[in-house]
Amino acid sequence: MSALPQVAQAVSPADLVWRPLDVASVERILPIEQQVYSHPWTRGNFIDSIAAGHTGAVGLLNDEAVCYWVAMTVLDEVHLLNVAVAREHWGQGFGQAAMAHLMAQARAGGAAQVWLEVRVSNARAIALYARLGCEPMGLRRAYYPLDTHRREDARLMRCLLKPA
């Protein structure tokens, strides 16, 4: 009798297990960072952010890092510093899940709003943030590097948090 072929189980953002970002988890998220960003954070950038007291979380599926976020809290505001989803999970709702987790954590910590920057060319992310209720608040000129000679503007967005 032959073995039945393995059928891949569907995964969804509801299956994510969230763990706080710590030094041990940096090695797990670095491959995602390097895969999805043209100018990725280094291990040192993540370690410095953790040492500075910034918060973050890693979304795991079957103990594999799928997405993460890092944010800085100042008074009643949270500033999103970094968010990413592994490319093989794009378009499956994991970005929305990461942002929902960040916003829930921010709200639970007493924040009234989340601020973020996003490349003006990143239409998918801008649309996601808009679906989450974020609104454009302006531009940061020449904010992101494109190459050694050119830079790209960032759209500044604010997400007001409704009380829990």
C-alpha positions as CSV (number, residue, x, y, z in Angstrom):
1,M,0.0,0.0,0.0
2,S,1.5,3.3,-1.1
3,A,1.6,6.4,1.2
4,L,-0.9,9.1,0.5
5,P,0.6,12.3,-0.9
6,Q,1.1,15.1,1.7
7,V,-1.5,17.8,1.3
8,A,-0.4,21.3,2.4
9,Q,-2.5,22.6,5.2
10,A,-3.9,26.1,4.6
11,V,-2.6,28.6,7.1
12,S,-4.1,31.9,8.0
13,P,-3.3,34.9,10.2
14,A,-5.6,33.5,12.9
15,D,-3.0,30.7,13.3
16,L,-0.2,33.1,14.3
17,V,1.4,32.9,17.7
18,W,2.8,36.2,18.8
19,R,6.0,36.4,20.8
20,P,7.7,39.6,22.0
21,L,10.7,40.6,19.9
22,D,13.9,39.9,21.8
23,V,17.6,39.4,21.0
24,A,17.1,35.6,20.5
25,S,14.4,36.2,17.9
26,V,16.5,38.6,15.8
27,E,18.2,35.8,14.0
28,R,14.8,34.4,13.0
29,I,13.6,37.6,11.4
30,L,16.8,38.7,9.7
31,P,16.2,36.5,6.6
32,I,12.7,38.1,6.2
33,E,14.2,41.6,6.6
34,Q,16.9,40.9,4.0
35,Q,14.4,39.3,1.6
36,V,11.8,42.1,1.5
37,Y,13.8,45.4,1.9
38,S,16.2,47.0,-0.5
39,H,17.9,48.6,2.4
40,P,17.3,46.2,5.3
41,W,18.0,46.7,8.9
42,T,21.1,45.0,10.2
43,R,21.3,42.7,13.2
44,G,22.8,45.7,15.1
45,N,19.8,47.9,14.2
46,F,17.5,45.4,15.7
47,I,19.7,44.9,18.8
48,D,20.0,48.7,19.3
49,S,16.2,49.1,19.0
50,I,15.6,46.4,21.6
51,A,18.3,47.9,23.9
52,A,16.6,51.3,23.5
53,G,13.4,49.8,24.9
54,H,11.4,49.7,21.7
55,T,8.7,47.1,21.6
56,G,8.1,44.5,18.9
57,A,6.6,41.2,18.2
58,V,7.2,38.2,15.9
59,G,4.3,36.3,14.4
60,L,5.1,32.5,14.3
61,L,3.4,29.7,12.3
62,N,4.5,26.3,13.4
63,D,7.5,27.9,15.1
64,E,8.6,29.6,11.9
65,A,8.8,33.5,11.8
66,V,6.3,34.8,9.2
67,C,6.0,38.5,10.2
68,Y,7.1,41.0,12.7
69,W,6.9,44.7,13.8
70,V,9.0,47.1,15.8
71,A,7.7,50.3,17.3
72,M,8.7,53.2,19.6
73,T,6.4,54.6,22.2
74,V,6.5,58.3,23.1
75,L,3.9,59.5,25.5
76,D,0.5,58.5,24.0
77,E,1.9,57.9,20.5
78,V,3.4,54.8,19.0
79,H,5.7,55.2,16.0
80,L,6.0,52.1,13.7
81,L,9.7,51.7,12.9
82,N,9.6,48.4,11.0
83,V,7.1,45.9,9.8
84,A,7.5,43.0,7.4
85,V,5.9,39.8,6.1
86,A,7.9,36.9,4.5
87,R,7.4,37.2,0.8
88,E,5.9,33.7,0.5
89,H,3.0,34.9,2.8
90,W,2.3,38.2,1.0
91,G,-1.4,38.7,0.1
92,Q,-2.7,36.3,2.7
93,G,-3.6,38.8,5.4
94,F,-0.4,38.6,7.5
95,G,0.4,42.2,7.1
96,Q,-3.0,43.2,8.3
97,A,-2.6,40.8,11.2
98,A,0.8,42.3,12.2
99,M,-0.7,45.8,12.1
100,A,-3.8,44.7,14.1
101,H,-1.5,43.2,16.7
102,L,0.6,46.3,16.9
103,M,-2.5,48.5,17.2
104,A,-4.0,46.3,19.9
105,Q,-0.7,46.4,21.9
106,A,-0.5,50.2,21.4
107,R,-4.1,50.6,22.6
108,A,-3.5,48.3,25.6
109,G,-0.5,50.5,26.5
110,G,-2.6,53.6,26.5
111,A,-1.6,55.0,23.1
112,A,-4.1,57.2,21.2
113,Q,-2.5,57.0,17.8
114,V,0.1,55.2,15.7
115,W,2.3,57.1,13.2
116,L,4.2,55.5,10.3
117,E,6.0,56.3,7.1
118,V,5.6,54.3,3.9
119,R,7.3,54.6,0.5
120,V,5.1,56.6,-1.8
121,S,5.6,53.8,-4.4
122,N,4.3,51.1,-2.0
123,A,0.7,51.2,-3.1
124,R,-0.2,47.8,-1.4
125,A,1.0,49.0,2.0
126,I,-0.7,52.4,1.6
127,A,-4.0,50.6,0.7
128,L,-3.6,48.3,3.8
129,Y,-3.0,51.2,6.1
130,A,-6.0,53.0,4.7
131,R,-8.2,49.9,5.2
132,L,-7.0,50.0,8.8
133,G,-8.2,53.6,9.2
134,C,-4.9,55.3,8.8
135,E,-5.0,58.7,7.1
136,P,-2.3,60.5,5.1
137,M,-0.8,63.4,7.1
138,G,1.9,64.6,4.7
139,L,5.1,63.7,3.0
140,R,8.7,63.3,4.2
141,R,10.8,64.4,1.2
142,A,13.7,62.1,0.2
143,Y,13.1,59.9,3.3
144,Y,14.0,56.5,1.8
145,P,17.2,55.6,-0.1
146,L,16.6,54.2,-3.6
147,D,20.3,53.8,-4.6
148,T,23.5,55.7,-4.0
149,H,22.2,58.9,-5.7
150,R,18.5,58.9,-5.4
151,R,15.9,59.0,-2.6
152,E,12.2,58.4,-2.4
153,D,9.5,60.3,-0.5
154,A,7.6,58.8,2.3
155,R,3.9,59.2,3.0
156,L,3.4,60.1,6.7
157,M,0.3,58.4,8.0
158,R,-1.6,58.5,11.3
159,C,-3.9,55.8,12.7
160,L,-6.2,57.0,15.5
161,L,-6.9,54.3,18.0
162,K,-10.3,53.9,19.4
163,P,-10.4,53.1,23.2
164,A,-10.7,49.5,24.0
